Amino acid sequence: MTFSSSKRLILLVILLAPAFLPCGPGTSAAQVVQATLSRPLHVRWSFEDDKISNITPAVDGEAVYVPLGNGAVVSLRRESGELFWKSELGGVITSSPSADSSGVYLASEIPPSEGSKYPQATGVLRALGSKSGVTLWMRTLPSPIRGALAANDTTLFGRSSDGRIYAVKKENGEIQWIKYGSLPFNSSPVLYGGKLYVVDKGGSLYAIDENTGQTSWRYRTRAQSGASLAIIQGTVYVGSDEGYVHAIDERTGRMRWRARAGAAVQTVQPAGKCLLATSLDNFVYCLSTQRGKKVWKRQLPGRVTARPLVLEDEVLLSPLAGDECVVLSLQDGRKINSVYVGEDNNSEADPMLSGDLLLLTTRKGVMAFSNQTPDASAQGRSR
C-alpha cells in the first residue's frame, strides 16, 4: 500500500466512524452516558413541593412524572427539572405510575360520599397524555390499586386493596381479566417470561399467565410474606416476614433453597451473582444466588424499605434514618461513596438511574445528581 493510499484509508475511517456510534433512532446522549455511583455526585437540579409523596416517580424519554400527595401529578424536564405540565386528578394517588411513549398510567383513590347506604367504587385507573397531561381514558374500579403497576407493550397489571389482580388494556382501559385468590394478594405484580408473579397474604407465590390470568403453578412458603419479589435467570426470590428468603424455580415452582436473614425481609434485589436482601434489623445481606450462602452483610443507619439501585459493581441504598444515601461495593459490602440529601430526608420511594442522572425522591421533593460538577453541567447546557 502506498503512502497516499494509506492517507486515503485513514480519512475514510474518520469519515465513517460516526456511523458506528450508538446514536441511532431512539438513542439519546442520556442513554449513552451513564452516571457512576462510586464517583462524586453533585446536584444537577431539585424540585421541591410541600405535597410530595413517598411514591416512586416514572421516567420515560426526556420527562419525569412525579405524583404529589394532593392527588396531582407533575411532568418535569429530565435534563433540567423544569415543569412541563401539572394535572390535578383529585383524590389520592395510590400506585407508582407507569409511562411509555403513548401515555402516563396512574391509579388513585376517591373517598366515598358521606352518608351513602350503598357500596361505592373508590378506585380509578387512568391514562394521561405524556405531552399534555390530559386524561385519555379513565376506568373506575371497586377498590384502588396499591403498590407498583407492572406493564408490557399492551397491558397494565395492578393489585387492588381488596386483593384482586387486574389486567387492563393500555389502549382504552378495557379490563382484560381479573384474578381472585383464595386469600387476598398483597404484593405488587412482577412480569417475567410471559408470567405474572404475585404473593398472597398467606405467603403463597403464584405464577399467572399474563394473557389469560390462569394460574400456572403455586408455591406455599408457609409463612407470612411481605411485598418483596425478584427474579434472576429463572429463579424467583421471595422475602418473608419471618426473616427468610425463598428461592423457587421459575419453571416448576419448586424450592431450590431457603436462607435466613436477621429479621423480616423488606426487599430482595438482583445484583449480578449476588441477591441483595434488606431486613428490619437494619442490615443488607449479599446472598449467593446458587445456595443462599451469606457472602457479606453490612449494617446501615436505619431500615431500608426502598428498592436498592444496583449497577454492575455497586449498589445505592437509602436508609430512612440519617442524612445520606449509602453506596456499597458489591464485591465485599464496604462503603465506597455517599450522597447527601439532608437530615432525615430519605423516603420510601425507590432511587432511579436515568442516563447520566441519579434521581432521588426525598421528603421535600425530587433531587437529580450527576457526576459532572455544577460548573461543567451549566457549560454543557449553554452550548
C-alpha positions as CSV (number, residue, x, y, z in Angstrom):
1,M,0.0,0.0,0.0
2,T,1.4,3.4,-1.0
3,F,1.7,6.3,1.4
4,S,-1.1,8.3,-0.4
5,S,-3.5,5.3,-0.3
6,S,-2.8,4.9,3.4
7,K,-3.8,8.5,4.0
8,R,-7.0,8.0,2.0
9,L,-7.8,4.9,4.1
10,I,-7.3,6.8,7.3
11,L,-9.5,9.6,6.1
12,L,-12.2,7.2,5.1
13,V,-12.2,5.6,8.5
14,I,-12.5,9.0,10.2
15,L,-15.5,9.9,8.0
16,L,-17.3,6.6,8.6
17,A,-16.6,6.4,12.4
18,P,-19.8,8.3,13.4
19,A,-21.9,5.7,11.7
20,F,-20.8,3.1,14.2
21,L,-21.5,5.1,17.4
22,P,-24.7,4.0,19.4
23,C,-26.7,7.1,18.5
24,G,-29.4,5.7,16.1
25,P,-33.1,6.4,16.3
26,G,-34.4,6.3,19.9
27,T,-30.9,6.7,21.4
28,S,-30.1,9.9,23.1
29,A,-26.9,11.2,24.8
30,A,-28.5,10.5,28.1
31,Q,-28.8,6.8,27.2
32,V,-25.1,6.6,26.0
33,V,-23.7,8.3,29.1
34,Q,-24.4,6.7,32.5
35,A,-23.8,8.0,36.0
36,T,-21.3,6.2,38.1
37,L,-22.2,5.8,41.8
38,S,-18.6,5.3,43.0
39,R,-17.6,8.8,41.8
40,P,-18.6,12.1,43.5
41,L,-22.2,13.0,42.7
42,H,-23.4,16.7,42.5
43,V,-26.8,18.2,42.5
44,R,-27.9,19.0,38.9
45,W,-31.4,20.2,39.8
46,S,-34.0,19.9,42.5
47,F,-37.8,20.1,42.5
48,E,-39.4,21.0,45.9
49,D,-43.0,20.7,46.8
50,D,-44.7,20.5,50.3
51,K,-47.2,18.0,48.8
52,I,-44.5,15.5,47.7
53,S,-45.5,11.8,48.3
54,N,-43.3,8.7,49.0
55,I,-44.5,7.1,45.8
56,T,-41.7,6.3,43.2
57,P,-42.0,8.5,40.1
58,A,-41.8,7.3,36.5
59,V,-39.2,8.3,33.8
60,D,-39.7,8.0,30.1
61,G,-37.7,9.7,27.4
62,E,-37.0,13.3,28.5
63,A,-39.7,13.5,31.2
64,V,-40.0,12.6,34.9
65,Y,-43.6,12.1,36.2
66,V,-43.9,12.8,39.9
67,P,-47.0,12.0,42.0
68,L,-47.9,14.5,44.7
69,G,-49.8,13.9,47.9
70,N,-52.8,16.0,47.0
71,G,-53.8,13.9,44.0
72,A,-51.8,15.9,41.4
73,V,-49.0,14.7,39.1
74,V,-46.3,16.9,37.5
75,S,-44.2,16.3,34.5
76,L,-40.6,17.6,34.7
77,R,-38.0,18.0,32.1
78,R,-35.5,15.3,32.9
79,E,-32.4,17.3,32.0
80,S,-33.2,20.5,33.9
81,G,-36.2,19.8,36.3
82,E,-38.3,22.5,34.6
83,L,-42.1,22.0,34.7
84,F,-43.7,20.6,31.6
85,W,-47.3,20.3,32.9
86,K,-49.3,19.7,36.1
87,S,-52.5,17.7,36.2
88,E,-55.0,17.8,39.1
89,L,-56.5,14.3,39.3
90,G,-58.3,14.6,42.6
91,G,-58.3,12.1,45.5
92,V,-55.0,10.4,46.4
93,I,-52.6,8.7,44.1
94,T,-52.1,5.2,45.4
95,S,-49.7,3.5,43.0
96,S,-46.3,4.2,41.3
97,P,-47.0,5.3,37.8
98,S,-46.0,3.6,34.6
99,A,-45.1,5.6,31.5
100,D,-44.3,5.0,27.8
101,S,-44.4,6.9,24.5
102,S,-48.2,6.7,24.4
103,G,-49.1,7.9,27.9
104,V,-48.7,8.0,31.7
105,Y,-50.8,5.5,33.7
106,L,-51.8,6.2,37.3
107,A,-54.0,4.7,39.9
108,S,-55.8,6.8,42.6
109,E,-58.4,6.6,45.3
110,I,-61.5,8.8,45.6
111,P,-63.2,8.8,49.0
112,P,-66.8,7.6,49.1
113,S,-69.6,10.1,49.5
114,E,-70.7,10.7,53.1
115,G,-74.0,9.2,54.2
116,S,-74.3,6.8,51.3
117,K,-76.1,3.5,52.1
118,Y,-74.6,1.6,49.2
119,P,-71.1,0.4,48.4
120,Q,-69.2,2.8,46.2
121,A,-66.3,2.4,43.8
122,T,-63.3,4.2,45.2
123,G,-60.6,3.1,42.7
124,V,-59.6,4.9,39.5
125,L,-57.1,3.9,36.8
126,R,-56.4,6.4,34.1
127,A,-54.1,7.2,31.2
128,L,-52.8,10.8,30.7
129,G,-51.2,12.2,27.5
130,S,-47.5,12.3,28.1
131,K,-47.1,15.7,26.3
132,S,-50.2,17.4,27.8
133,G,-51.3,15.7,31.0
134,V,-54.9,15.5,29.6
135,T,-56.9,12.4,30.5
136,L,-57.1,9.9,27.6
137,W,-59.3,7.4,29.3
138,M,-60.4,6.5,32.9
139,R,-61.5,3.2,34.4
140,T,-63.4,3.0,37.7
141,L,-62.6,0.0,40.0
142,P,-64.3,-1.2,43.2
143,S,-61.1,-0.6,45.2
144,P,-57.9,1.4,44.5
145,I,-54.8,-0.2,43.1
146,R,-51.8,-0.3,45.5
147,G,-48.1,-0.7,45.1
148,A,-46.4,-0.5,41.7
149,L,-48.0,-1.0,38.3
150,A,-46.4,-3.7,36.0
151,A,-46.7,-3.3,32.3
152,N,-45.8,-4.9,28.9
153,D,-46.3,-3.3,25.5
154,T,-50.1,-3.6,25.6
155,T,-51.3,-4.3,29.1
156,L,-51.2,-2.8,32.7
157,F,-51.2,-5.1,35.7
158,G,-52.0,-4.0,39.2
159,R,-53.1,-5.3,42.7
160,S,-56.1,-3.7,44.3
161,S,-56.6,-3.1,48.0
162,D,-59.3,-5.8,48.2
163,G,-56.7,-8.4,47.0
164,R,-57.6,-8.7,43.3
165,I,-55.2,-8.6,40.3
166,Y,-56.3,-6.6,37.2
167,A,-55.1,-6.8,33.7
168,V,-56.2,-3.6,31.8
169,K,-55.5,-2.7,28.2
170,K,-53.3,0.4,27.7
171,E,-55.2,1.5,24.6
172,N,-58.6,2.1,26.1
173,G,-58.7,1.0,29.7
174,E,-60.7,-2.2,29.0
175,I,-60.4,-4.9,31.6
176,Q,-58.8,-8.0,30.0
177,W,-59.1,-10.2,33.1
178,I,-59.5,-10.2,36.9
179,K,-57.8,-12.7,39.2
180,Y,-59.2,-13.7,42.6
181,G,-57.2,-15.8,45.0
182,S,-58.2,-17.9,48.0
183,L,-56.5,-15.2,50.0
184,P,-56.0,-11.6,49.0
185,F,-52.9,-10.8,47.0
186,N,-50.6,-8.3,48.9
187,S,-47.6,-7.8,46.6
188,S,-47.0,-5.7,43.5
189,P,-47.0,-8.0,40.5
190,V,-43.7,-8.7,38.7
191,L,-43.6,-9.6,35.0
192,Y,-41.1,-12.2,33.7
193,G,-41.1,-14.6,30.7
194,G,-44.8,-14.2,29.9
195,K,-45.9,-14.8,33.5
196,L,-47.0,-12.5,36.3
197,Y,-45.7,-13.3,39.8
198,V,-47.5,-12.2,42.9
199,V,-47.8,-13.3,46.6
200,D,-50.9,-13.6,48.7
201,K,-51.3,-12.8,52.4
202,G,-50.8,-16.5,53.3
203,G,-47.3,-16.5,51.7
204,S,-48.2,-18.4,48.6
205,L,-46.4,-17.4,45.4
206,Y,-48.5,-17.5,42.2
207,A,-47.2,-17.8,38.6
208,I,-50.0,-16.4,36.4
209,D,-50.2,-16.4,32.6
210,E,-50.1,-12.7,31.6
211,N,-52.6,-13.2,28.7
212,T,-55.3,-15.3,30.4
213,G,-54.9,-14.8,34.1
214,Q,-54.8,-18.6,34.6
215,T,-52.5,-20.0,37.4
216,S,-49.5,-21.9,36.1
217,W,-48.3,-23.0,39.5
218,R,-48.4,-22.0,43.1
219,Y,-45.7,-22.4,45.8
220,R,-46.6,-22.2,49.5
221,T,-43.9,-20.6,51.7
222,R,-46.0,-21.5,54.9
223,A,-45.0,-18.0,56.2
224,Q,-46.5,-14.6,56.1
225,S,-44.8,-12.9,53.2
226,G,-44.2,-9.3,52.5
227,A,-44.2,-7.5,49.2
228,S,-40.6,-8.3,48.2
229,L,-40.2,-10.2,44.9
230,A,-37.2,-10.5,42.5
231,I,-36.4,-12.8,39.5
232,I,-32.9,-13.7,38.3
233,Q,-32.2,-16.1,35.4
234,G,-35.1,-18.4,36.0
235,T,-35.3,-18.2,39.8
236,V,-38.0,-16.3,41.8
237,Y,-36.9,-14.9,45.2
238,V,-39.5,-14.1,47.8
239,G,-38.8,-12.4,51.2
240,S,-40.9,-13.3,54.2
241,D,-42.0,-11.5,57.4
242,E,-40.4,-14.4,59.3
243,G,-36.9,-13.4,58.1
244,Y,-36.4,-16.0,55.3
245,V,-35.6,-15.6,51.6
246,H,-37.1,-18.4,49.4
247,A,-35.6,-19.3,46.0
248,I,-38.1,-21.0,43.7
249,D,-37.6,-22.5,40.3
250,E,-39.4,-20.3,37.8
251,R,-40.5,-23.2,35.5
252,T,-41.6,-25.7,38.0
253,G,-42.5,-23.8,41.2
254,R,-40.2,-26.0,43.3
255,M,-37.9,-24.6,46.1
256,R,-34.2,-24.5,45.4
257,W,-33.1,-23.2,48.7
258,R,-34.1,-21.1,51.7
259,A,-31.8,-18.6,53.6
260,R,-32.3,-16.8,56.9
261,A,-31.9,-13.0,57.4
262,G,-31.8,-11.3,60.8
263,A,-35.4,-10.1,60.7
264,A,-38.4,-9.5,58.4
265,V,-37.2,-9.1,54.9
266,Q,-38.1,-5.7,53.3
267,T,-36.7,-6.0,49.8
268,V,-34.9,-8.5,47.6
269,Q,-33.0,-7.3,44.6
270,P,-30.8,-9.0,41.8
271,A,-27.2,-7.8,41.9
272,G,-25.2,-9.9,39.4
273,K,-24.1,-13.1,41.1
274,C,-25.5,-11.7,44.4
275,L,-29.0,-11.4,45.7
276,L,-29.4,-8.4,48.0
277,A,-31.9,-8.6,50.9
278,T,-32.6,-5.8,53.3
279,S,-34.3,-6.5,56.6
280,L,-35.8,-4.8,59.7
281,D,-32.5,-5.5,61.6
282,N,-31.0,-2.6,59.6
283,F,-28.7,-4.9,57.7
284,V,-28.3,-5.6,54.0
285,Y,-27.3,-9.1,53.1
286,C,-25.5,-10.3,50.0
287,L,-26.6,-13.9,49.4
288,S,-25.2,-16.3,46.8
289,T,-27.8,-17.0,44.1
290,Q,-26.7,-20.6,44.0
291,R,-27.4,-21.8,47.5
292,G,-28.3,-18.7,49.6
293,K,-24.9,-18.6,51.4
294,K,-24.1,-15.2,53.0
295,V,-21.3,-13.6,51.0
296,W,-21.3,-10.4,53.2
297,K,-23.6,-8.3,55.3
298,R,-23.5,-4.6,56.2
299,Q,-25.3,-2.7,58.9
300,L,-27.0,0.6,57.8
301,P,-28.0,3.7,59.8
302,G,-31.7,2.7,59.6
303,R,-34.1,0.3,57.9
304,V,-34.4,0.3,54.1
305,T,-37.8,0.0,52.5
306,A,-37.0,1.4,49.1
307,R,-35.7,-1.0,46.5
308,P,-31.9,-0.6,46.2
309,L,-30.4,0.8,43.0
310,V,-27.9,-1.8,41.6
311,L,-25.2,-1.1,38.9
312,E,-22.5,-3.5,37.8
313,D,-20.2,-3.3,40.8
314,E,-22.0,-1.1,43.3
315,V,-25.4,-0.5,45.0
316,L,-27.1,2.5,46.4
317,L,-29.3,2.2,49.4
318,S,-31.5,4.9,51.1
319,P,-31.9,4.2,54.9
320,L,-34.9,6.1,56.4
321,A,-32.6,7.3,59.2
322,G,-29.6,9.6,58.7
323,D,-28.9,12.3,56.1
324,E,-27.4,10.4,53.1
325,C,-27.8,7.5,50.7
326,V,-25.1,4.9,51.0
327,V,-23.1,3.4,48.1
328,L,-21.6,-0.1,48.8
329,S,-19.3,-2.2,46.8
330,L,-21.0,-5.4,45.6
331,Q,-17.7,-7.3,46.0
332,D,-17.3,-7.0,49.7
333,G,-20.0,-4.6,51.1
334,R,-17.6,-1.8,52.0
335,K,-18.8,1.8,51.8
336,I,-17.3,3.5,48.7
337,N,-19.5,6.7,48.5
338,S,-22.4,8.5,49.9
339,V,-25.0,11.0,48.6
340,Y,-26.1,13.8,51.0
341,V,-29.8,14.5,50.8
342,G,-30.5,16.4,54.1
343,E,-31.2,15.3,57.7
344,D,-33.9,12.5,57.8
345,N,-34.8,13.4,54.2
346,N,-34.8,9.9,52.6
347,S,-38.2,8.4,51.7
348,E,-39.7,5.1,50.8
349,A,-39.6,5.9,47.1
350,D,-37.1,3.9,45.0
351,P,-33.9,5.6,43.7
352,M,-33.7,5.7,39.9
353,L,-31.0,6.0,37.3
354,S,-31.8,7.7,34.0
355,G,-28.8,8.0,31.8
356,D,-26.3,10.4,33.4
357,L,-28.7,11.3,36.2
358,L,-29.4,9.8,39.6
359,L,-33.0,10.7,40.7
360,L,-33.8,10.6,44.4
361,T,-37.3,11.3,45.8
362,T,-36.9,12.8,49.3
363,R,-39.5,14.0,51.8
364,K,-39.2,17.5,50.4
365,G,-39.1,16.9,46.7
366,V,-37.0,15.3,43.9
367,M,-33.3,15.7,43.5
368,A,-31.2,14.9,40.4
369,F,-27.5,14.2,40.8
370,S,-24.8,13.7,38.2
371,N,-21.0,13.1,38.2
372,Q,-20.5,16.5,36.5
373,T,-19.6,19.4,38.7
374,P,-22.3,22.2,38.7
375,D,-20.0,24.5,36.6
376,A,-19.4,21.8,34.0
377,S,-23.2,21.0,33.8
378,A,-24.0,24.7,33.3
379,Q,-21.4,25.0,30.5
380,G,-22.8,21.8,28.8
381,R,-26.4,23.1,28.8
382,S,-25.4,26.6,27.5
383,R,-23.7,25.2,24.3
